[in-house]
Amino acid sequence: MLELSNYALVDTSKLITPCVLVYPDLIRQNLEASLQIAGDVSRLRPHVKTHKTPQIVRMQLELGITKHKCATLCEAKMLAEQSVGEILVAYPQVGPAIAKFCSLVSEFPAVKFATIVDDMGCAKQLGECLASNDLQADVYVDIDNGMHRTGIPAGEGAKAIFELLCDHPRMHAAGLHVYDGQNHQPSLTERQESVSELLKPILEMVEQLKASGRDVPKLICGGTPTFGVFAGLDLQLEGTEIECSPGTCVLSDFNYGRDYPDLTGIQHAAVVMTRVISKQLGSGQFTCDLGNKAIAADPPAGSRCHFLGLPNAVEVKQNEEHLIVRCDNADEFQVGDVLYAIPAHICPTMALHQYVHVIREGKHQDTWEVSARDRIYQ
């Protein structure tokens, strides 16, 4: 699939670089493949953080995908504006963000909003804010299963927060949020073993809650690397459903495409187009306009993209607006020549661009705004 001919434009003369190109036919194939992996649309709650665009949300809705996950309140608002049925803001709401979350619940009464908590104090503040505004919302306890970023370990502390939710008139204890972002092992077997281990204390807690008369309706689990693992589980938990929340696979990127071939049917549906802007004859290298303000800089320097048609390209140095590239045939390139790069990490790359260009059959046909890339601060 990583063939230049699958992504190259017939006419590049109208597009200023660097810019993101997206391919709706491939996006739809990825959505259909995600449904196939999930097994049923009811088990799929994709994360909008990868693409942040209304048009892709509408493509998902057309396929019956009505439950979504997001990280920011701007993403939540964009989803609500597209009439998404259920929206989980999978990020702790603290300080004034609690009131803003409640204002979204009020502004879009037809949407079923949810968020996560891992702190008793914040859970109480959220409940007070919902109550004072005569609102209700689903709330999940965020479980730290080994990533140690947010969440609370499965056990007595998590159970106490869940019981608070169960007893609160304005918060519905919807279940547990189980994101295992630490599981990036290329080996499918290792990912399966890791998921099996991390679930042991969580399932024990679920059984304890049920024994005490508390329902645990859902476990919202995983990201893209463990999507297929969680989708394939049959936990035999009566009254508890598993939902999978992959993000990256809607567009895919180079690292995930390389590392997780078990996610069958997922293809690269976005590239960054760049141009040679300078060259040093005889040096074996050239400079293109693909700085770290155009492609994500969180992968290590030297491994932030993959150039289509240049398998031996080496990223020598990257600055804010420049990327120096070394390759065997560098002297063959002319200033102005176009290159296509698959980002190593697509999610933060999308957030760097206000617009993306829509490509069908090698032709530029539309422009989409990445409308949820901003933040809500008022």
Buried (B, 14 or more C-beta within 10 A) or exposed (E): EBEEEBBBBEEBEEBEBBBBBBBBEBBBBBBEBBBEBBEEBEBBBBBBBBBBBBBBBEBBBEBEBBBBBBBBBBBBBBBBBBEBBBBBBBBBBEEEBBBBBBBBBEEBEEBBBBBBBBBEEBBBBBBBBBBEBEBBBBBBBBBBBBBEEBBBBBBEBBBEBBBBBBEBEBBBBBBBBBBBBBBBBEEBEEBBBBBEEBBEBBBEBBEBBBEEEBEBBBBBBBBBBBBBBBBEBEEEBEEBBBBBBBBBBBBBBBBBBEBBEBBEEBBBBBBBBBBBBEBEEEEBBBBBBBBBEBBBBEBEEEEBBBBBEBEEBBBBEBEEBBBBBBBEEBBEBEEEBBBBBBBBBBBBBBBBBEEBBBBEEEEBEEEBBBBBBBEBEE
